[in-house]
Amino acid sequence: MNRTLVIRFGALGDLCICGWFLSGLKNAHPESEISLLTKQRFSDLAMQFSGVDKIVAPDLSNPLTAANSAEIKSFNKIIDAHSVLRSKQMLLLSGKRADSILKKDTFSRFALIARARFGIRHPDTPVTHLLDRFCKLEQNVKPSAPLAHLDNKSADAPIAIAPGAMWKSKQWPIENFDTVIQHLLHNDKNIRLFLGPQEMQWFSNSSLARITNSKMQIINNQPLTEVARLLGECSQTITNDSGLLHLSEATNTPVIAIFGPTVKQFGYFPLLENSIALTHDITCRPCSRAGRKDCRRQDLACLTEITPASVLTAVGGE
């Protein structure tokens, strides 16, 4: 049997986009056993990806142990879909070489950031999505949503709301989410509010916590496999530029994604045809590689200028 190992660590969003590639890879090579080497905390979710036969999730705290436990030597083909120091180190210690390596876009990102720092608009150049770069790792790959089998929408499917983000500078104002939720509830919509451990830290003191309505269900402290299942039951997801954006699309649930300091040229915009990305175009975007740095303007205009009305219009003219 041909055995292929795909290496991808990174964050939740990166992994979900890689899942589209893995589905296409399996369709292109149904006779091959496809294994994914990733972080242990993502192993249960990734095992549900269509196209993944096995998960390799070693203890990455010890590179030598990780290389041995991954049994890298036993694979016929190795695809380094991350191309970082950790993946290179593991391959070196195992005595193997990758058959294909992800092409990084670090220079182009920094060039965009440098132009924005001086108020120079970035050129209107073709956008290469991260998924496109994954698909260049192997010929004849036609990607598909890796968790589409979780798509289970009813006639009164709820609307998912994901108000959190890894960094505060990527988070649409909570009062705007409040306005959107109140309007949707007033129009008799069912709401699922998704909160992770980080979001719970501010949620209890926010206006969202004071909403009392039987049509709003709060989802928190759930494993990623359960979050994915619940997202697959939703009609759409209103979200920041976060991991749940990509997890939602992986289940075939379109998103209304609110992008602030990051731009389309970074390669993380939505993939589904019915998904919508909302942005406010100002010359200081992008201001950092992952949207992590504090706003230089001190007003987060890239986010605050996106109105609740524009989100509600994207929902469907509410």
Rosetta blueprint (number, residue, H / E / L):
1 M L
2 N L
3 R E
4 T E
5 L E
6 V E
7 I E
8 R L
9 F L
10 G L
11 A L
12 L H
13 G H
14 D H
15 L H
16 C H
17 I H
18 C H
19 G H
20 W H
21 F H
22 L H
23 S H
24 G H
25 L H
26 K H
27 N H
28 A H
29 H L
30 P L
31 E L
32 S L
33 E E
34 I E
35 S E
36 L E
37 L E
38 T L
39 K L
40 Q H
41 R H
42 F H
43 S H
44 D H
45 L H
46 A H
47 M L
48 Q L
49 F L
50 S L
51 G L
52 V L
53 D L
54 K E
55 I E
56 V E
57 A L
58 P L
59 D L
60 L L
61 S L
62 N L
63 P H
64 L H
65 T H
66 A H
67 A H
68 N H
69 S H
70 A L
71 E L
72 I H
73 K H
74 S H
75 F L
76 N L
77 K E
78 I E
79 I E
80 D E
81 A L
82 H L
83 S L
84 V L
85 L H
86 R H
87 S H
88 K H
89 Q H
90 M H
91 L H
92 L H
93 L H
94 S H
95 G L
96 K L
97 R L
98 A L
99 D L
100 S E
101 I E
102 L L
103 K L
104 K L
105 D L
106 T H
107 F H
108 S H
109 R H
110 F H
111 A H
112 L H
113 I H
114 A H
115 R H
116 A H
117 R H
118 F L
119 G L
120 I L
121 R L
122 H L
123 P L
124 D L
125 T L
126 P L
127 V L
128 T L
129 H L
130 L H
131 L H
132 D H
133 R H
134 F H
135 C H
136 K L
137 L L
138 E L
139 Q L
140 N L
141 V L
142 K L
143 P L
144 S L
145 A L
146 P L
147 L L
148 A H
149 H H
150 L H
151 D L
152 N L
153 K L
154 S L
155 A L
156 D L
157 A L
158 P L
159 I E
160 A E
161 I E
162 A E
163 P L
164 G L
165 A L
166 M L
167 W L
168 K H
169 S H
170 K H
171 Q L
172 W L
173 P L
174 I H
175 E H
176 N H
177 F H
178 D H
179 T H
180 V H
181 I H
182 Q H
183 H H
184 L H
185 L H
186 H H
187 N L
188 D L
189 K L
190 N L
191 I E
192 R E
193 L E
194 F E
195 L E
196 G L
197 P H
198 Q H
199 E H
200 M H
201 Q H
202 W H
203 F H
204 S L
205 N L
206 S L
207 S H
208 L H
209 A H
210 R H
211 I L
212 T L
213 N L
214 S L
215 K L
216 M E
217 Q E
218 I E
219 I E
220 N E
221 N L
222 Q L
223 P L
224 L H
225 T H
226 E H
227 V H
228 A H
229 R H
230 L H
231 L H
232 G H
233 E L
234 C L
235 S L
236 Q E
237 T E
238 I E
239 T E
240 N E
241 D L
242 S L
243 G H
244 L H
245 L H
246 H H
247 L H
248 S H
249 E H
250 A H
251 T L
252 N L
253 T L
254 P L
255 V E
256 I E
257 A E
258 I E
259 F L
260 G L
261 P L
262 T L
263 V L
264 K H
265 Q H
266 F H
267 G L
268 Y L
269 F L
270 P L
271 L L
272 L L
273 E L
274 N L
275 S L
276 I E
277 A E
278 L E
279 T L
280 H L
281 D L
282 I L
283 T L
284 C L
285 R L
286 P L
287 C L
288 S L
289 R L
290 A L
291 G L
292 R L
293 K L
294 D L
295 C L
296 R L
297 R L
298 Q L
299 D L
300 L L
301 A H
302 C H
303 L H
304 T H
305 E L
306 I L
307 T L
308 P H
309 A H
310 S H
311 V H
312 L H
313 T H
314 A H
315 V H
316 G H
317 G L
318 E L
